[in-house]
Amino acid sequence: MIDSRAAEQGRSIRRRRECSRCGHRFTTYERATFEPIVIKRDGRREPFAAAKVRIGIEQALADRTVPPGTVEALVTETESLFSSATAEISAAAIGDKVLEGLREVDEVAYLRFASVYKDFTGARDFEREMAALEESN
């Protein structure tokens, strides 16, 4: 006997089964898995690594006071860029998503991340980005 239902807001299938020999009932969850691909600036493709995103966010937020769960929420937001229809995404889109999230959380962390992501070379780059940040507020 099998009873199947959608679970986890449609992201998996829950199946209730019963052993035909002993009558023991158990539940299994089936989840689709795919390996999202990041298209790097130089055209290389590599598997998405949430750990890399997490490290970048943590470095930007180092010594900043933010609510608990902020890093994880930003990583989850970034992962939401991928879907079964969008299995490939550019590194630029990922960086933009992280910047968008950091802008809302902490301006200093935003500038730290932007300085690496946008490859700042001097004080003028910081001034330009700070002016753009102030305009958006």
C-alpha positions in Angstrom: 0.0 0.0 0.0 1.3 3.4 -0.9 0.0 6.9 -0.1 1.7 9.7 -1.9 1.4 13.5 -1.3 3.2 16.7 -2.0 5.3 17.9 0.9 7.6 20.8 1.8 5.5 23.3 -0.2 5.6 21.1 -3.3 9.4 20.6 -3.2 9.2 16.9 -2.4 6.9 13.9 -2.5 6.0 12.1 0.8 5.2 8.5 0.4 3.6 6.4 3.2 4.4 2.7 2.6 3.6 -0.6 4.3 5.7 -3.7 4.3 3.7 -6.6 2.7 5.5 -9.1 4.9 5.4 -7.6 8.4 2.9 -4.8 8.1 5.4 -2.2 9.4 4.6 1.3 8.0 7.3 3.8 7.1 7.6 7.2 5.3 10.0 8.2 2.6 10.6 11.6 1.0 11.6 12.0 -2.6 13.3 15.2 -3.6 14.5 16.3 -7.0 18.2 17.1 -7.0 20.1 19.0 -9.5 23.5 20.6 -9.5 23.2 24.3 -10.3 26.0 25.7 -12.4 27.7 29.1 -12.0 29.0 30.7 -15.2 32.2 32.6 -14.2 33.3 35.9 -15.7 35.9 34.1 -17.9 33.2 31.7 -19.2 34.2 28.7 -17.1 31.4 26.7 -15.6 31.5 25.2 -12.1 29.1 23.8 -9.6 27.4 26.3 -7.3 28.9 26.2 -3.8 26.8 27.8 -1.1 29.8 27.6 1.2 31.7 30.1 -1.0 28.7 32.5 -0.8 28.6 32.0 3.0 32.3 32.7 3.4 32.0 36.0 1.4 29.0 37.1 3.4 30.7 36.2 6.7 33.8 38.1 5.7 31.8 41.2 4.8 29.9 41.0 8.1 33.0 40.4 10.2 32.8 42.4 13.5 29.4 43.8 12.5 26.4 43.5 14.8 23.6 41.8 12.8 20.6 39.7 13.9 21.1 36.0 14.3 20.4 34.0 11.2 21.3 36.9 8.8 24.1 35.0 7.0 21.9 31.9 6.5 19.0 34.1 5.3 21.3 35.8 2.7 22.7 32.4 1.5 19.1 31.0 1.2 18.1 34.1 -0.8 21.0 33.6 -3.1 20.2 29.9 -3.6 16.6 31.0 -4.5 18.1 32.3 -7.8 18.3 28.7 -8.9 15.2 26.6 -9.9 14.7 23.6 -12.0 14.1 25.9 -14.9 17.2 28.0 -14.1 20.0 25.5 -13.5 22.7 27.9 -14.7 23.3 31.5 -13.6 26.1 34.0 -13.9 28.5 34.8 -11.1 27.5 38.4 -11.6 23.9 37.7 -10.8 24.9 35.9 -7.6 27.1 38.8 -6.6 24.3 41.3 -7.3 21.9 39.3 -5.2 24.4 39.2 -2.3 25.0 43.0 -2.6 21.3 43.6 -2.6 20.9 41.7 0.6 23.9 43.3 2.3 22.6 46.7 1.3 19.5 46.1 3.4 21.4 44.6 6.3 24.6 46.7 6.8 26.1 49.4 4.7 29.6 48.7 5.9 29.3 45.1 5.0 27.9 46.1 1.6 30.9 48.3 0.9 33.3 45.6 2.0 31.7 43.0 -0.3 31.4 45.6 -3.2 35.1 46.4 -2.9 36.0 42.8 -3.7 33.2 42.0 -6.0 33.6 45.2 -8.1 37.4 45.1 -7.8 37.9 48.5 -6.3 41.4 49.9 -7.0 41.3 53.1 -4.9 39.5 55.6 -2.7 37.5 57.0 -5.7 35.8 53.7 -6.1 34.7 53.8 -2.5 33.5 57.3 -2.9 31.5 56.5 -6.0 29.9 53.5 -4.3 29.1 55.4 -1.1 27.4 58.1 -3.2 25.3 55.5 -5.0 24.4 53.9 -1.7 23.3 57.3 -0.3 21.2 58.0 -3.4 19.4 54.7 -3.0 18.4 55.5 0.6 
